[in-house]
Amino acid sequence: MTSTMASTKTDHAGGISVLELDGRERGELEALARTLTRAGAGLVDDTGWQARARAESCRLPARLSRTVRAFRHDAGPDGTLTVTNLPVAPELLPATPTVPDSVERGATVPAALAVLLGCELGTVIAYRDEKHGALVQNVVPVPTLAGSQSNGGSVQLEFHTENAFHPHRPDFVGLLCLRPAHEDQVGTQVASIRRARPLLDAATLTVLQEDRFVTEAPPSFRTAELSSPLPVLTGAPEDPDICVDFHATRALDNTAEKALVELREALSAVRQDVVLRPGDMIFVDNRLVVHGRVAFSPRYDGTDRWLHRVFVHLDHRRSRGHRPGDGPVLT
């Protein structure tokens, strides 16, 4: 199933999954973001700037705020929300970065937009061992990482829960498009367990809910870790959360391996391919949705695909033991 980010909003079971801002809303949001570019030290990772961004997120256009809050309450069957027509001007951008661990430290308009929307959803966080703990990270093709299962690669990226190995993985992942892939190549793929679960039989679901799987840390983390044995599906059996990385999750026995294969097939059957264009920001419920990327052919000429990425937690207190100094960066 293929879905391009259309200019109209789509209603799924009472929840808006795609919201296009009108001209007035876009203007209001741009003015708000520009205010933040001049705030404090003008650095996203500065604690004072973060406090200002949290305060200013209360001033988002009302329709946008309502939509984000409704998505936070229930992400719907597809588990994604895309906001389009955000004030991003690709013609004013510098060249797409091509170095490993690329991040956005300065409070540019796109970085401010990503943080503002993330703050309305929850608390924007990062991980010390991933991209040096920066809150706004660049997802760009990197020549030295071309063949890797990472955000810097250009080969097919397997379906995964973001940071599946970590006890405090993000609740939501936000991706803001600054530049699209060349020739509208598909960049992002998503699949919801709410869509896939009905395709799995009872025996497979039971196995997936048992502690028969371990997951390695992704290559973007500087220190590799391995999770303890855990289930892939947790919570309410009729509406479970999912946590899996089909590149890094390993089954501990043959029956569990068969269940993992069947889960991958079910998720592939309900997959949606998403073309993000400049000014589109997609939020993925990381508890319900796995995401990936098809292979593409970067040119490394400064005009390649460029996304800003932010992570969001709903319960900031829950991770306090992993956040030195009560800051936003987790160990």
C-alpha positions as CSV (number, residue, x, y, z in Angstrom):
1,M,0.0,0.0,0.0
2,T,1.5,3.4,-1.0
3,S,0.7,6.7,0.5
4,T,2.2,10.0,-0.7
5,M,1.8,13.0,1.6
6,A,-1.1,14.7,-0.2
7,S,-2.2,18.3,0.3
8,T,-5.5,17.3,1.9
9,K,-6.0,16.0,5.3
10,T,-7.2,12.4,5.8
11,D,-9.4,11.1,8.6
12,H,-8.8,7.6,9.9
13,A,-11.3,6.4,12.6
14,G,-11.8,9.9,14.0
15,G,-8.2,10.9,14.1
16,I,-6.5,13.2,11.6
17,S,-3.4,11.5,10.2
18,V,-2.4,14.2,7.7
19,L,-2.9,17.9,8.5
20,E,-2.0,20.7,6.0
21,L,-1.4,24.1,7.5
22,D,-3.2,27.0,5.8
23,G,-1.3,30.2,5.0
24,R,-2.2,32.0,8.2
25,E,-1.1,29.0,10.3
26,R,2.1,28.7,8.4
27,G,2.8,32.4,8.9
28,E,2.1,32.2,12.6
29,L,4.4,29.2,13.0
30,E,7.2,30.8,11.0
31,A,7.1,33.9,13.2
32,L,7.2,31.7,16.3
33,A,10.2,29.7,15.0
34,R,12.0,32.9,14.0
35,T,11.6,34.2,17.6
36,L,13.3,31.1,18.8
37,T,16.3,31.6,16.4
38,R,17.0,34.8,18.3
39,A,16.4,33.4,21.8
40,G,19.2,33.1,24.4
41,A,22.4,31.6,23.0
42,G,20.6,30.5,19.9
43,L,21.7,26.9,20.5
44,V,19.2,24.0,20.5
45,D,21.1,22.1,23.2
46,D,21.2,25.1,25.6
47,T,19.0,24.5,28.6
48,G,17.7,28.1,28.6
49,W,16.7,27.8,24.9
50,Q,15.0,24.5,25.6
51,A,12.9,26.1,28.4
52,R,11.9,28.9,26.0
53,A,10.9,26.4,23.3
54,R,8.7,24.5,25.8
55,A,7.0,27.8,26.8
56,E,6.6,28.9,23.2
57,S,5.1,25.6,22.1
58,C,1.9,26.7,23.9
59,R,1.5,29.3,21.2
60,L,1.2,26.9,18.3
61,P,-1.8,27.5,16.0
62,A,-4.9,26.1,17.7
63,R,-5.8,23.6,15.0
64,L,-2.3,22.2,15.0
65,S,-2.2,22.0,18.8
66,R,-5.5,20.2,18.9
67,T,-4.4,17.7,16.3
68,V,-1.1,16.9,18.0
69,R,-2.8,16.5,21.3
70,A,-5.4,14.1,19.8
71,F,-2.6,12.1,18.2
72,R,-0.8,11.9,21.6
73,H,-4.0,10.5,23.2
74,D,-4.5,7.9,20.5
75,A,-2.3,7.5,17.4
76,G,-5.0,5.6,15.5
77,P,-4.7,2.4,13.5
78,D,-1.8,3.7,11.4
79,G,0.1,5.3,14.3
80,T,1.4,8.2,12.3
81,L,0.7,12.0,12.0
82,T,2.1,14.1,9.2
83,V,1.9,17.9,9.3
84,T,2.5,19.5,5.9
85,N,3.2,23.1,4.6
86,L,5.5,23.9,7.5
87,P,7.7,27.0,6.8
88,V,10.8,25.3,5.3
89,A,12.6,27.0,2.4
90,P,14.9,24.4,0.8
91,E,16.3,27.1,-1.6
92,L,17.8,28.9,1.5
93,L,19.4,25.9,3.0
94,P,23.1,25.2,3.0
95,A,24.4,22.0,1.3
96,T,23.1,18.7,2.8
97,P,25.7,17.5,5.3
98,T,27.7,14.4,4.4
99,V,29.6,13.6,7.6
100,P,28.9,11.0,10.2
101,D,27.1,12.0,13.4
102,S,25.7,15.1,11.7
103,V,23.5,17.2,14.1
104,E,21.9,20.6,14.2
105,R,23.2,22.6,17.1
106,G,22.1,26.1,15.9
107,A,18.5,27.2,16.4
108,T,17.6,27.5,12.8
109,V,14.0,27.8,11.7
110,P,13.7,24.1,10.8
111,A,15.4,23.0,14.0
112,A,13.0,25.3,16.0
113,L,10.0,23.9,14.2
114,A,11.1,20.3,15.0
115,V,11.5,21.1,18.6
116,L,8.3,23.2,18.9
117,L,6.1,20.3,17.5
118,G,8.0,17.8,19.6
119,C,7.4,19.8,22.8
120,E,3.7,20.0,22.1
121,L,3.7,16.2,21.9
122,G,5.8,15.5,25.0
123,T,9.5,16.1,26.1
124,V,12.2,16.1,23.4
125,I,15.1,13.9,24.5
126,A,18.3,12.4,23.1
127,Y,20.9,9.7,24.0
128,R,24.4,10.4,25.0
129,D,25.9,7.6,22.9
130,E,24.0,8.6,19.8
131,K,25.1,11.6,17.8
132,H,26.7,13.0,21.0
133,G,23.4,13.6,22.7
134,A,22.2,16.4,20.3
135,L,18.4,17.0,20.5
136,V,18.0,17.7,16.7
137,Q,19.8,15.2,14.5
138,N,20.4,15.2,10.8
139,V,19.3,12.1,8.8
140,V,21.5,12.4,5.7
141,P,23.3,9.9,3.4
142,V,27.0,9.6,4.4
143,P,29.5,8.1,1.9
144,T,31.4,6.1,4.5
145,L,28.1,4.7,5.9
146,A,26.4,3.9,2.6
147,G,26.1,0.2,3.2
148,S,25.2,0.4,6.9
149,Q,21.9,-0.2,8.7
150,S,21.9,3.3,10.0
151,N,20.4,6.8,9.4
152,G,23.5,7.6,7.3
153,G,23.1,4.6,5.0
154,S,21.5,4.4,1.6
155,V,20.8,0.7,1.4
156,Q,17.4,-0.6,2.5
157,L,16.9,0.0,6.2
158,E,15.1,-2.9,7.9
159,F,11.9,-2.3,9.8
160,H,12.7,-1.4,13.4
161,T,11.5,0.2,16.6
162,E,13.8,3.2,17.2
163,N,16.4,2.2,19.8
164,A,14.6,-1.1,20.5
165,F,17.4,-2.3,22.8
166,H,17.1,0.6,25.2
167,P,14.8,0.4,28.3
168,H,13.7,4.0,27.7
169,R,13.3,4.1,23.9
170,P,11.4,7.1,22.4
171,D,7.6,7.1,22.5
172,F,7.6,9.1,19.3
173,V,10.0,9.8,16.5
174,G,9.6,13.0,14.5
175,L,11.1,13.4,11.0
176,L,11.0,16.9,9.4
177,C,11.9,17.0,5.7
178,L,14.2,19.8,4.6
179,R,15.1,18.3,1.2
180,P,13.5,15.3,-0.5
181,A,15.2,12.4,-2.1
182,H,16.1,12.9,-5.7
183,E,13.2,12.3,-8.2
184,D,10.7,11.8,-5.4
185,Q,12.3,8.5,-4.4
186,V,10.5,7.0,-1.4
187,G,12.3,7.7,1.8
188,T,10.3,6.3,4.7
189,Q,8.3,3.1,5.2
190,V,6.0,2.5,8.2
191,A,3.9,-0.4,9.4
192,S,1.5,-0.5,12.4
193,I,1.1,-3.5,14.7
194,R,-2.6,-2.5,14.9
195,R,-2.9,-3.2,11.2
196,A,-0.7,-6.3,11.2
197,R,-2.0,-8.1,14.4
198,P,-5.2,-9.5,12.7
199,L,-2.9,-11.3,10.2
200,L,-1.2,-13.3,12.9
201,D,-2.6,-16.5,14.4
202,A,-3.1,-17.0,18.1
203,A,-0.1,-19.3,18.5
204,T,2.3,-16.8,16.9
205,L,1.0,-14.0,19.0
206,T,1.5,-16.0,22.2
207,V,5.2,-16.7,21.2
208,L,5.8,-13.0,20.4
209,Q,4.6,-12.1,23.9
210,E,7.2,-14.3,25.6
211,D,10.8,-13.5,26.7
212,R,12.4,-15.2,23.7
213,F,14.1,-12.4,21.9
214,V,17.2,-10.2,22.4
215,T,18.1,-7.0,20.6
216,E,21.5,-5.4,19.9
217,A,22.2,-1.6,19.9
218,P,22.2,0.0,16.5
219,P,25.5,1.0,14.9
220,S,24.7,4.7,15.5
221,F,25.4,4.1,19.3
222,R,29.1,4.4,20.2
223,T,28.8,1.7,22.9
224,A,27.1,-1.5,21.8
225,E,24.7,-3.2,24.2
226,L,22.5,-6.3,24.1
227,S,19.1,-6.3,25.7
228,S,18.1,-9.0,28.2
229,P,15.6,-11.6,26.8
230,L,12.3,-9.8,26.2
231,P,9.0,-10.2,24.3
232,V,8.4,-8.5,21.0
233,L,4.8,-7.7,21.9
234,T,3.7,-6.3,25.3
235,G,0.7,-4.8,27.0
236,A,-2.9,-5.6,26.2
237,P,-3.1,-8.7,24.0
238,E,-5.9,-7.2,21.9
239,D,-3.9,-4.0,21.3
240,P,-0.2,-4.6,22.0
241,D,2.9,-2.5,21.8
242,I,5.7,-3.7,19.5
243,C,9.4,-3.6,20.1
244,V,11.6,-5.2,17.4
245,D,14.5,-4.5,15.0
246,F,14.6,-7.0,12.2
247,H,18.3,-6.3,11.7
248,A,19.2,-6.5,15.4
249,T,16.6,-8.6,17.1
250,R,17.5,-12.3,17.4
251,A,15.1,-15.2,18.4
252,L,16.4,-17.6,21.1
253,D,14.8,-20.7,19.6
254,N,13.4,-22.1,16.4
255,T,9.8,-21.5,17.3
256,A,10.5,-17.9,18.2
257,E,12.4,-17.4,14.9
258,K,9.4,-18.7,13.0
259,A,7.1,-16.2,14.8
260,L,9.5,-13.4,14.0
261,V,9.4,-14.3,10.3
262,E,5.6,-14.3,10.4
263,L,5.6,-11.0,12.1
264,R,7.8,-9.5,9.5
265,E,5.6,-10.8,6.7
266,A,2.4,-9.4,8.4
267,L,4.1,-6.0,8.8
268,S,5.2,-6.0,5.2
269,A,1.7,-6.7,4.1
270,V,0.4,-3.6,5.8
271,R,3.4,-1.4,5.0
272,Q,2.9,2.2,3.8
273,D,5.5,4.0,1.7
274,V,5.7,7.7,2.5
275,V,7.2,10.4,0.3
276,L,8.2,13.4,2.4
277,R,8.6,16.7,0.7
278,P,10.1,20.0,2.1
279,G,7.9,21.2,5.0
280,D,6.4,17.8,5.8
281,M,7.0,16.4,9.3
282,I,5.9,12.9,10.2
283,F,5.5,11.7,13.8
284,V,5.7,7.9,14.3
285,D,4.3,6.3,17.4
286,N,7.3,4.2,18.3
287,R,5.2,1.9,20.5
288,L,2.9,0.9,17.7
289,V,4.8,1.4,14.5
290,V,8.1,0.1,13.0
291,H,9.7,2.2,10.3
292,G,12.4,1.8,7.7
293,R,13.7,3.1,4.4
294,V,14.0,1.8,0.9
295,A,17.4,1.9,-0.9
296,F,18.1,5.1,-2.8
297,S,21.0,6.6,-4.8
298,P,22.5,9.7,-3.2
299,R,24.7,12.0,-5.3
300,Y,26.7,13.5,-2.4
301,D,26.5,16.8,-4.2
302,G,24.9,18.9,-1.5
303,T,21.3,18.3,-2.7
304,D,20.6,14.9,-1.2
305,R,17.8,14.0,1.1
306,W,17.9,15.8,4.4
307,L,15.7,15.3,7.4
308,H,15.8,16.6,11.0
309,R,15.0,13.9,13.6
310,V,13.7,14.4,17.1
311,F,12.8,11.9,19.9
312,V,9.9,12.4,22.3
313,H,9.1,10.9,25.7
314,L,5.6,11.2,27.2
315,D,6.7,10.4,30.8
316,H,9.9,12.3,31.4
317,R,10.1,11.3,35.1
318,R,10.2,7.6,34.1
319,S,13.7,7.9,32.7
320,R,15.2,10.1,35.5
321,G,17.7,7.5,36.6
322,H,19.2,7.6,33.1
323,R,19.4,11.4,32.7
324,P,22.4,12.9,34.5
325,G,21.5,16.3,36.1
326,D,17.8,15.8,35.2
327,G,18.7,17.0,31.7
328,P,17.1,15.7,28.4
329,V,20.0,13.4,27.5
330,L,19.8,9.7,28.5
331,T,22.7,7.4,29.1
